[in-house]
Amino acid sequence: MADYLLVMPSRRLKRRSLIMLTIFALFFAPILARAAMYALDSKPRSWRNADWSSTGALPPASQFEPARLVVFTGTTGGWKGVVAVHSWVVFKEANAREWKRYDVVGWGMPVRTNGWPADGRWYGNAPVAIADISGPEAARLIPRLEAAVAAYSYNRAGDYRVWPGPNSNSFTAAILRALPELAVTLPANAVGRDYRDGFYAGLSDSRTGVELNLKGYAGVKLGWVEGIEVNLLGLVAGIDLRHPGIKLPGYGRIGVDAPVGTALAK
């Protein structure tokens, strides 16, 4: 009996050690590795020194007649560049002469319209499109996009919070929830994308799975678009099921290149 009582605490200690080691390996080791790489990077750290110019990824609006909707992400600057990307949405209606861009930022009024070029660099980093829809499909979604922007709850000065949100990625995630036909999810390093105003249990953003979420501090998702994701303190680790790969804090996603969404989910 005495031997049994001695073995039980030992087993519990081993389980706890394994759990702590797994948490460190999945959530904190990638951040440390990313920080080391970031320290060796020579890219500008300050917004004053960064290049915010157009990359030329999008044509002039006047040269592209159909409606078009694009969701971009770009690695941010300063210490946030270790763990996070910034995201925004861009669109033009059919025959429009200009692009329209929506971002949320942390100073002044959060929601900004055309604050930067539609396809501009973010802290000198070229943006990556995660969805790019054109034609009648885009035209159908644009009014709902505009409605989602107008309905965004955290649109007053002082509403922005870097962590766990609401921030720029919380804003884009709210738009994606309103447009589940896009069938895309923000990358794992879009810190703030999982912010919710309180406890949430229900369908995932894409409506292809389920989610449990405690105000962005912790949560779990299981869905076709989202894959398997675990959120701990705003850091996300998981597995991409559609396009095989792993999701890691700081890195976003590593694996088979995920194609840019160019058509609505049927």
N, C-alpha and C positions, 0 to 999 in steps of 0.2 A: 504493500500500500504506500509506504514511504517513497519507494522508487517511482511509483506512478505519479505521486504528487510533485516529485522533482522534475519528471519528464514533461508534464503539462506546461509549466511556465517556460521551459526551454523551447517547446514547440511554438508557443505564442510569441516568444521573442523572435524566433526565426521568421514567422509569418509577418510580424511587424517590420522586421528588417527587410524582408523581400518587398513588402509594399512600399516602404520608404525608398528603396533602391529603384523600384520601377517608376515611382513618381519623379525621382531625380533624373533618371535616364530619359523619360519621355518629355518632361516639361522644363527642366532647368539646365541639363547638360547642353541641349541645342542652343539655348540662349547664351551660355558661356562661350560656346564655339563660335556663334554668330558675333558676339561682342569682340572676340579676338580678331576675327576677320575684319570687322568694322574698324577696329583700331588701326589696322594696317592700310585701310583704304584712304586714298588721297582726295576723295570727293569733298566739295565744300560742306561745312557743318552749319554755316549761318545762312539765313535767307538772303542776307545782303550780298553774299558772294556767289549765290547759286544762279544757274541759268534757268529761266522760266519761259524760254521762247518756244514757239511751235516746233514740233518735230517733223511736220509735213506728212504725218500719217493720214490725215484727213484732207480731202481736196477742198478748195474754196466752195462754200455752200452754193454759190451761183453756178458752179460747174457740175453739180450733182443734183439732178432734178427730183428724184424720188424722195419720199420721207425716209429718215434714217434715225436710229437710236443706238447709242453706244454707251457701254459702261466701262470705265477705265479704273485702273489702280496704278499707283506709283509709289515707290519707296520714299518714305518721308525723311526728314533731316534731323540733325541733333541726336540726342540719345534715343529718341523714338525710332530712328532708323534701324536700330538693333532689332527691335521687336515688331515693328508695324509698317503697314502701307497706308496711304491715303487713297480714298476712292471718290469718284464723282460720276455724274451722268451728263451726257451730251445728246442733243437731238436737233433735227431740223424738220420742219413740215415740208410737204411737197412744194417745190418751186420757191421755197424761202431763200432769201438772199444772204442770210446769216445763220451761223450755228448758235445754239443757246446752250449754256453750260450752267449746271447747278453744283455747288460745293457747300459744305459746312466747315467753318473755321473757328478757331478758339478766341478770336478777338472781335469786339464790336458785335454787330448783329450776326448771328451764326450763319444763316442761309445767305449765300452770295450768288449773284447772277452775273455771268460773264466776267468774273474777276481775273481770269487768265485765259490764254488761248485755249480753244476747245481741246486740242491735242498737245497742249503744252507740257514741257518737262515739269516734274515736281522735285524741287531741290536738286535740279540738274539731272534727275533720273528720268529716262524715257518711260512713258506710260505703257501699260499692257492692257489690251482690250480683252475683257472676259465675255462680252456679248456685243454683237454688231448686227442689228436687224434693219433691213431696208424694205421699201415698197409698201404695199397695202397693210402688211402685218405691222410695220412700224407706225403707220398712220393711225391704225386702230388703237395702238397702245399709248400714243402720245397724250391724248386727253386724260387718260388715267394717270399717267406720270405727273402731269401738271396738277391734277387733283391731289395726288399723294404729297407733292411738295407743299401745296397750300394747306394740307391737313397736318403737316409735320408738327408735333406737339412742342418740340424744344426749339422754338424759333425766336426766343427773346434773348436780349443781352444778359449774360450770366448763366444761361442754361447749359452751355458747353462744359463738359468735363472730360479730361483726357482719359481717365480710367475710373470705372469700367465703361463709362459712357454717361450720357449721350455725346457722341463726337461725330466726326465726319463719316465713319463707317457705320455708325448707328443710323445715320441719315440715309445712306445708300441702301442699307439693309431694309429700312422701312419702305423704300421705293420698290425693292425687289419683292417684298411681301405683297405689294399691290399688283405686281406683274409676274405672277408665278409661271406664266407661259414662257418666260425667258429660259426657265429651267437651268439657272446658274446660281451659284453660291459664291459669296466673297471668299477669298483665300483664308486659310487658317491664321495668317498673320495680319489680318484686318482687325486689329484689336478694337473692340467696341461694337462689332457687328452683332454680337449676341446680347447686347443690352436690352433688358425688358424692365418695364416699370412695375416691379413686383414679381411674384412667383407665376410661372406660366407652365401649363401642361396642355399639349394639344398637337395640332399638325405642325410640321416643320415649315420653314419659309416657302419652300417650293411646293408644299402640299403633297409631296411624294413620300412622306414618312412622318415620324413623331418626334417630339422634343419635350424634355423637362428642363426648366431653366429657372435659376434663382437670381434674378436681377442682373445677369451677366457675370456674377461672381463664380458660378458653378453651373454645370449643366451637362446634358447628354443628348445626342441626336442619332437617329437611325433612319436613313431614307435613301432612295435611289440617287437623288441629286447630291445630297449632303454626304452620303456614305455613313461611316461610323465615326462619330466625333465625341470627345470628352473635353469639356471646358473646366479648367481649374484656375481660378483667379484671373480670368480673361485670356489665359493661354490655352491654345487648342491643339490637341494631338488626335490623330485618327487615321482612318484608312479610306481611300477613294475607291469605290466599288465600280463605278462606270468606266473610269480610265485609270487602270491599276496604278496605285501609288500610295505613299504615306504622307500624312500631314503632320508638320512639326512646328512648334513655336519658333518664331524668328525667320524661318525659311518658307513657310507657306505650304508648299507641296513639292515632293520629290518623286518622280516616276515617269510613266508614259506621258508625253506631252498632251495636255487636254486641248482639244480643238476649240476655237472661239465659236460661241453659239451664234449661228447665222440664220437660224430658222426657229420658229416657235414650236414648243413641245405640243404634240398632237394628243 
